[in-house]
Amino acid sequence: CPNSGSLHSNEFTISDEQYDPSTPKVWKFHGSDKEFESPDFMHQGSIDADGSRVALVDKYNPYFVVTKKTVKMTPSSSTVASLEICPLSKGDLEVIGVRFKLLGEVWIYHRFDLPGPLLQDTQLNRSKRVRGESMLLKSKIEEEMPSLKVTITPSNKNQSTVLQGQTSSWILKLSNYGYAPAANIMLKTNAPWLNINDETGEEKDEYSPTSHCVGPSGTLMKVPFEGTNKAGILQPGETVEVPVSIRTSGGGRQDFYILCRYELWNEDSQTKFASPRHRWARKLLSIPVYPSITMSASLMPSYVNNGEHILSVELMNYRSDRDSGLDINFDNICVISRHFEVKQLQGQFISDGVSNSLIHVDDEPSALEVGWQERVTLHYLVAPIAGAVGPCNISLLPLSNDGNASVVKNGDAKLTDFICRERAHDVFSSTLENHRREKERLLAEQEKEGQPRHVAQIRRAKTTLPGGESNLSSSSNEPVAQPHPTSIAHLCPSEGTSNINVVCSWSASVGEGGQYETIVGQHHLRNLLLRPQNKSKGCPLAMTAKHVEKVCHDFDASSHLDVDLEITLRNRLVETDVDFEFALDHQPEFDFVGTTSFKWSLRGGEEITVPMKARFYAGGVYNLQSVRLTVLKSEAPLPYLFPLQWTILVEEGS
C-alpha cells in the first residue's frame, strides 16, 4: 500500500497466538453471495524486503481477502479448484502462489512460475527468444471502480426459431454491481446485428449516424439511457434496460459477441486533463440461424427510353426450420436511391384480366404468400430523376396492382438502419484489410533494401504523386458537410456512382405444438450499379434493338423480305471512354444488309445507333441477336456475348 508503506502477505508461515480460527471474520460484497476470509498466515511488514514481519492483529484489517474451498480427490485423479481474491486497499497486488492443507494437518505451498511473453521489439530479442516479465498475476489497485454486468434477452420469451434476416426485439440490461458510478458506456459487436432503438422521437437528417454509432466501423455504439441522477451515468446498484433490435444473418450456429467498455465517473474525470479509468464487460450469444429466403436482382437497359432500366428482383423460399407450414409472406419492396426513382410495372398481380398473375394473401392485400421452394420474380422500372441532385429518395413499393410508391421522409429506422450499418461495416473491413496488406508489402520492401527493384515497384513509384499531392482538385474552399459512414447520405452519395439499394420486408409464422407466433425480417441488396463511373464488372456497353415482332410476306411473289433493324449501343460508364469493335456473326438462315463490322469509341454516357436490314428467304421464327462486342483494352481485347433474344415471326402469305 503506497499510503501506509506497509505490505500484507501470506507468503511465509507465521504464528498468531491471539487469533481464534473458530470465529473467522467473513466479508460479503455487494452483488455477490460469496464469502471471503482473511488468508491463513497473514502478516504485515515493511515494503523493504529486509523489514520485520508480524502477524496481522486479529486479521481484521487485511489488504486483501480470499475465498477458501474444500476439495476431495480420489487417487490418480485431477480436478480444478476456482479461487477468488478481492483487494481492500490501493496498491500493487501480486499473486505469487497457492497454499493448501492436506488432511487438515500438513500445509503445502506451491509457487507459480509463469513464463513471460516473447519479446519482438528488436532483432536480437527475436533471435534469442528473450522473454519479458509476466504480468498475468499482477494488478494495480487504484480506487473503487464500477462493475457492469451485461445481459441481453429477447422480448418474446417463447421465441425459439430464428431465421436468416429476422429482426426481433431484445432488451439490453446493464447492471452496476460496483461501488462507483459508470459513464460513457460503449458497445462493440463483431457484426452489425444490433441496432439501438431511438426513443427520443427527434427527427434526424440524412447525414446523422444511425443507431448512435461512433466511428466508421458500424459496430461501435454509445448506449443512451436516463440515469437516476444524471443522463448517461449509471450509479452503484442501478440497473437500466435499453430496447434494441437484432437482425440475424449467415447460416448455422452464429456467435455474436458484445464487448462493453465503461469508465469511472467522478468530478475529476470531467476535466480535460484527467485520464479516465475504464473497464470491460463481455457477453456472448450463440444463436442457431435457419434458412429463410434468397434474394437476387438483375438490371437490364430499357428498350423504350434512354437512361431507364428494368429491375428484376427474384425471391425464393427455402425454409427448413420445421416439417410443414413453411410459407413466407412478402410485404413490400423498398428502393433507396438518390439519382433514380422506381415504379412498379403493372399486371404482375391478380386482376380481372390476368389469370396467371401472383396471388396475394387474403388477410393482407398487399402481401404475397410464397410456399416452400417457390420462386417469385418482380419487375420494376428504374428511371433517372430529372434536375439537380436532391435528397435521398426512399420509395416503399406495396405488392399490389393499385399500390403507388410512397416516399419515406428521411428514412424509416426499421427499414434503413441495418442496411446503412452493413455497408459501413463492409467498407471499413475492406479498407482495413487493404491497409494491412499495404503495411505487409512495405515491410517486405524494407527488409529487401539493397536488392534491385522489380517492375511493379517501379510502376508504383511512377504513379505516386510527389509530396503527398492529390490529383483531386476542389473548385471551392468552402467546408462541405461530410456524412457519417453509417448515415443514409453515405449509403447513397450525392457524387459518384449511380446506384440503388433494395430492401425486401417479409413475415412468417414459426412455432410448433399450437404455439405459433409471427416474425418479421428483411433482406438487402446493396450498391446495384446502373451507371458506373470508371469500370464495371460486366460489359461497359448496353445494347438494345428496335424491330417489328411479326411480319407477313409472299415469298412466291418476291424471293426475299427485308426488315428494318436498329441496334443502339450506349456507354454505361459516366466518366470513361470505351473503345470497342462491333461485329455480326454470320447466320445460315438469313442475312444482314448494311454495316456489319466497325470500330468505334464512345464517351461517357454517349450512344450510337446502327441501322441495317435483316433479309429473310422463308417463313419461320428467327432470333436476330447475332452481335459480338469486343472492348479494346490496353491489356488485351475482351469479347462479350449477350444472352438476349430478338425474336421475329415471319409468316408466309399474300
Secondary structure by P-SEA (a helix, b strand, c coil): cccccccccccbbbbbccccccbbbbbbbccccbbbbcccccccccccccbbbbcccccccccccbbbbbbbbcccbbbbbbbbbbbcccccccccbbbbbccccbbbbbbbbbbcccccccaaaaaacccccccccbbbbccbbbbbbbbbbbcccccccccccbbbbbbbbbbbcccbbbcbbbbbbccccbbbbbcccccccccccccccccccccbbbbbbbcccccccccccbbbbbbbbbbbbcccbbbbbbbbbbbbbccccccccbbbbbbbbbbbbbbbbbbcccccbbbbbbcccccbbbbbbbbbbbcccccccccccccbbbbbbccbbbbbbccccccccccccbbbbcccccbbbbcccbbbbbbbbbbbbccccccbbbbbbcccccccccccccccccccaaaaaaaaaaaaaaaaaaaaaaaaaaaaaaaaccccccaaaaaaaaacccccccccccccccccccccccccccccccccccbbbbbbbbccccccccbbbbbbbcccccccccccccccccccbbbbbbbbcbbbbccccccbbbbbbbbbbbcccccbbbbbbbbbccccccccccccccccccccccbbbbbbbbbbcccccccccbbbbbbbcccbbbbbbbcccbbbbbbbcc
